[in-house]
Amino acid sequence: MKLSITEQNGVLVVGNLPEKFDYTVCNDALRHINPALDDGPKKLVISFTGVSFLDSCGIGTLITLRNRLMKEKGSMALCDIGERLENILKITDLRKVFALYGNTDEAVVGLSDVKSS
């Protein structure tokens, strides 16, 4: 897995997810993202550019990251959600759980404006 993890304005941005964010890649994703959160900002944006499939393990991974950040008084947003993933988030009622933005720049600005407690 070749995730990209960068920092923009005090926000970690994860991109370059595989087309299928499923059980085959979730553990690898966490192995890459968690150390970045250990040493970096507690604000996280995940870009879903190019992702067309998300299974229950992928959803669980997102919730795991969100719960970790909430415990650490951080915040998380998702962006670049295509129509198919938007439907999955709608069906699972997760649009209420995650902040959603149209693109990475909007998400970074949105989280930059969120004050950590």
C-alpha positions as protocol buffer text, in pm:
chain_id: "A"
residue {
  index: 1
  type: MET
  ca { x: 0 y: 0 z: 0 }
}
residue {
  index: 2
  type: LYS
  ca { x: 135 y: 338 z: -97 }
}
residue {
  index: 3
  type: LEU
  ca { x: -63 y: 576 z: 121 }
}
residue {
  index: 4
  type: SER
  ca { x: 44 y: 935 z: 116 }
}
residue {
  index: 5
  type: ILE
  ca { x: 43 y: 1110 z: 452 }
}
residue {
  index: 6
  type: THR
  ca { x: 124 y: 1478 z: 453 }
}
residue {
  index: 7
  type: GLU
  ca { x: 71 y: 1767 z: 689 }
}
residue {
  index: 8
  type: GLN
  ca { x: -107 y: 2082 z: 574 }
}
residue {
  index: 9
  type: ASN
  ca { x: -172 y: 2369 z: 814 }
}
residue {
  index: 10
  type: GLY
  ca { x: -160 y: 2144 z: 1120 }
}
residue {
  index: 11
  type: VAL
  ca { x: -382 y: 1876 z: 965 }
}
residue {
  index: 12
  type: LEU
  ca { x: -269 y: 1528 z: 860 }
}
residue {
  index: 13
  type: VAL
  ca { x: -395 y: 1444 z: 511 }
}
residue {
  index: 14
  type: VAL
  ca { x: -414 y: 1081 z: 402 }
}
residue {
  index: 15
  type: GLY
  ca { x: -449 y: 1010 z: 33 }
}
residue {
  index: 16
  type: ASN
  ca { x: -370 y: 756 z: -233 }
}
residue {
  index: 17
  type: LEU
  ca { x: -601 y: 493 z: -87 }
}
residue {
  index: 18
  type: PRO
  ca { x: -650 y: 184 z: -301 }
}
residue {
  index: 19
  type: GLU
  ca { x: -959 y: 159 z: -523 }
}
residue {
  index: 20
  type: LYS
  ca { x: -1105 y: -92 z: -280 }
}
residue {
  index: 21
  type: PHE
  ca { x: -1079 y: 16 z: 82 }
}
residue {
  index: 22
  type: ASP
  ca { x: -1170 y: -322 z: 227 }
}
residue {
  index: 23
  type: TYR
  ca { x: -1058 y: -596 z: 463 }
}
residue {
  index: 24
  type: THR
  ca { x: -750 y: -664 z: 251 }
}
residue {
  index: 25
  type: VAL
  ca { x: -596 y: -321 z: 322 }
}
residue {
  index: 26
  type: CYS
  ca { x: -744 y: -194 z: 650 }
}
residue {
  index: 27
  type: ASN
  ca { x: -473 y: -325 z: 880 }
}
residue {
  index: 28
  type: ASP
  ca { x: -202 y: -181 z: 656 }
}
residue {
  index: 29
  type: ALA
  ca { x: -381 y: 154 z: 654 }
}
residue {
  index: 30
  type: LEU
  ca { x: -389 y: 163 z: 1033 }
}
residue {
  index: 31
  type: ARG
  ca { x: -21 y: 62 z: 1051 }
}
residue {
  index: 32
  type: HIS
  ca { x: 62 y: 368 z: 840 }
}
residue {
  index: 33
  type: ILE
  ca { x: -180 y: 620 z: 988 }
}
residue {
  index: 34
  type: ASN
  ca { x: -148 y: 548 z: 1362 }
}
residue {
  index: 35
  type: PRO
  ca { x: 225 y: 637 z: 1388 }
}
residue {
  index: 36
  type: ALA
  ca { x: 158 y: 963 z: 1205 }
}
residue {
  index: 37
  type: LEU
  ca { x: -109 y: 1043 z: 1463 }
}
residue {
  index: 38
  type: ASP
  ca { x: 126 y: 944 z: 1745 }
}
residue {
  index: 39
  type: ASP
  ca { x: 382 y: 1202 z: 1639 }
}
residue {
  index: 40
  type: GLY
  ca { x: 171 y: 1459 z: 1458 }
}
residue {
  index: 41
  type: PRO
  ca { x: -141 y: 1670 z: 1471 }
}
residue {
  index: 42
  type: LYS
  ca { x: -463 y: 1523 z: 1607 }
}
residue {
  index: 43
  type: LYS
  ca { x: -660 y: 1646 z: 1307 }
}
residue {
  index: 44
  type: LEU
  ca { x: -704 y: 1402 z: 1020 }
}
residue {
  index: 45
  type: VAL
  ca { x: -845 y: 1428 z: 669 }
}
residue {
  index: 46
  type: ILE
  ca { x: -886 y: 1118 z: 457 }
}
residue {
  index: 47
  type: SER
  ca { x: -926 y: 1171 z: 84 }
}
residue {
  index: 48
  type: PHE
  ca { x: -1123 y: 906 z: -102 }
}
residue {
  index: 49
  type: THR
  ca { x: -1014 y: 1014 z: -450 }
}
residue {
  index: 50
  type: GLY
  ca { x: -1023 y: 705 z: -671 }
}
residue {
  index: 51
  type: VAL
  ca { x: -1190 y: 482 z: -410 }
}
residue {
  index: 52
  type: SER
  ca { x: -1494 y: 304 z: -547 }
}
residue {
  index: 53
  type: PHE
  ca { x: -1556 y: 39 z: -282 }
}
residue {
  index: 54
  type: LEU
  ca { x: -1580 y: 48 z: 97 }
}
residue {
  index: 55
  type: ASP
  ca { x: -1673 y: -260 z: 301 }
}
residue {
  index: 56
  type: SER
  ca { x: -1763 y: -303 z: 667 }
}
residue {
  index: 57
  type: CYS
  ca { x: -1396 y: -340 z: 762 }
}
residue {
  index: 58
  type: GLY
  ca { x: -1319 y: -9 z: 590 }
}
residue {
  index: 59
  type: ILE
  ca { x: -1604 y: 154 z: 779 }
}
residue {
  index: 60
  type: GLY
  ca { x: -1474 y: -1 z: 1102 }
}
residue {
  index: 61
  type: THR
  ca { x: -1128 y: 140 z: 1031 }
}
residue {
  index: 62
  type: LEU
  ca { x: -1272 y: 489 z: 988 }
}
residue {
  index: 63
  type: ILE
  ca { x: -1468 y: 458 z: 1311 }
}
residue {
  index: 64
  type: THR
  ca { x: -1157 y: 329 z: 1493 }
}
residue {
  index: 65
  type: LEU
  ca { x: -959 y: 633 z: 1379 }
}
residue {
  index: 66
  type: ARG
  ca { x: -1244 y: 868 z: 1470 }
}
residue {
  index: 67
  type: ASN
  ca { x: -1278 y: 717 z: 1818 }
}
residue {
  index: 68
  type: ARG
  ca { x: -905 y: 746 z: 1877 }
}
residue {
  index: 69
  type: LEU
  ca { x: -907 y: 1110 z: 1775 }
}
residue {
  index: 70
  type: MET
  ca { x: -1210 y: 1188 z: 1990 }
}
residue {
  index: 71
  type: LYS
  ca { x: -1030 y: 1044 z: 2295 }
}
residue {
  index: 72
  type: GLU
  ca { x: -733 y: 1267 z: 2212 }
}
residue {
  index: 73
  type: LYS
  ca { x: -956 y: 1575 z: 2163 }
}
residue {
  index: 74
  type: GLY
  ca { x: -888 y: 1565 z: 1790 }
}
residue {
  index: 75
  type: SER
  ca { x: -1108 y: 1575 z: 1482 }
}
residue {
  index: 76
  type: MET
  ca { x: -1148 y: 1396 z: 1153 }
}
residue {
  index: 77
  type: ALA
  ca { x: -1301 y: 1462 z: 813 }
}
residue {
  index: 78
  type: LEU
  ca { x: -1356 y: 1271 z: 491 }
}
residue {
  index: 79
  type: CYS
  ca { x: -1337 y: 1426 z: 147 }
}
residue {
  index: 80
  type: ASP
  ca { x: -1350 y: 1350 z: -223 }
}
residue {
  index: 81
  type: ILE
  ca { x: -1638 y: 1109 z: -165 }
}
residue {
  index: 82
  type: GLY
  ca { x: -1777 y: 973 z: -490 }
}
residue {
  index: 83
  type: GLU
  ca { x: -2142 y: 893 z: -549 }
}
residue {
  index: 84
  type: ARG
  ca { x: -2102 y: 524 z: -464 }
}
residue {
  index: 85
  type: LEU
  ca { x: -1932 y: 596 z: -130 }
}
residue {
  index: 86
  type: GLU
  ca { x: -2181 y: 873 z: -57 }
}
residue {
  index: 87
  type: ASN
  ca { x: -2457 y: 613 z: -88 }
}
residue {
  index: 88
  type: ILE
  ca { x: -2276 y: 378 z: 150 }
}
residue {
  index: 89
  type: LEU
  ca { x: -2238 y: 657 z: 406 }
}
residue {
  index: 90
  type: LYS
  ca { x: -2603 y: 748 z: 362 }
}
residue {
  index: 91
  type: ILE
  ca { x: -2728 y: 389 z: 403 }
}
residue {
  index: 92
  type: THR
  ca { x: -2514 y: 337 z: 714 }
}
residue {
  index: 93
  type: ASP
  ca { x: -2616 y: 680 z: 851 }
}
residue {
  index: 94
  type: LEU
  ca { x: -2248 y: 776 z: 886 }
}
residue {
  index: 95
  type: ARG
  ca { x: -2292 y: 1115 z: 721 }
}
residue {
  index: 96
  type: LYS
  ca { x: -2395 y: 1228 z: 1069 }
}
residue {
  index: 97
  type: VAL
  ca { x: -2077 y: 1086 z: 1223 }
}
residue {
  index: 98
  type: PHE
  ca { x: -1811 y: 1220 z: 985 }
}
residue {
  index: 99
  type: ALA
  ca { x: -1752 y: 1573 z: 863 }
}
residue {
  index: 100
  type: LEU
  ca { x: -1766 y: 1554 z: 483 }
}
residue {
  index: 101
  type: TYR
  ca { x: -1604 y: 1797 z: 241 }
}
residue {
  index: 102
  type: GLY
  ca { x: -1590 y: 1823 z: -135 }
}
residue {
  index: 103
  type: ASN
  ca { x: -1211 y: 1823 z: -157 }
}
residue {
  index: 104
  type: THR
  ca { x: -892 y: 1817 z: 47 }
}
residue {
  index: 105
  type: ASP
  ca { x: -846 y: 2194 z: 58 }
}
residue {
  index: 106
  type: GLU
  ca { x: -1196 y: 2248 z: 198 }
}
residue {
  index: 107
  type: ALA
  ca { x: -1143 y: 1975 z: 455 }
}
residue {
  index: 108
  type: VAL
  ca { x: -810 y: 2116 z: 571 }
}
residue {
  index: 109
  type: VAL
  ca { x: -962 y: 2462 z: 610 }
}
residue {
  index: 110
  type: GLY
  ca { x: -1262 y: 2313 z: 791 }
}
residue {
  index: 111
  type: LEU
  ca { x: -1047 y: 2125 z: 1039 }
}
residue {
  index: 112
  type: SER
  ca { x: -801 y: 2412 z: 1076 }
}
residue {
  index: 113
  type: ASP
  ca { x: -1095 y: 2616 z: 1205 }
}
residue {
  index: 114
  type: VAL
  ca { x: -1183 y: 2348 z: 1464 }
}
residue {
  index: 115
  type: LYS
  ca { x: -1028 y: 2419 z: 1801 }
}
residue {
  index: 116
  type: SER
  ca { x: -877 y: 2124 z: 1987 }
}
residue {
  index: 117
  type: SER
  ca { x: -999 y: 2101 z: 2345 }
}
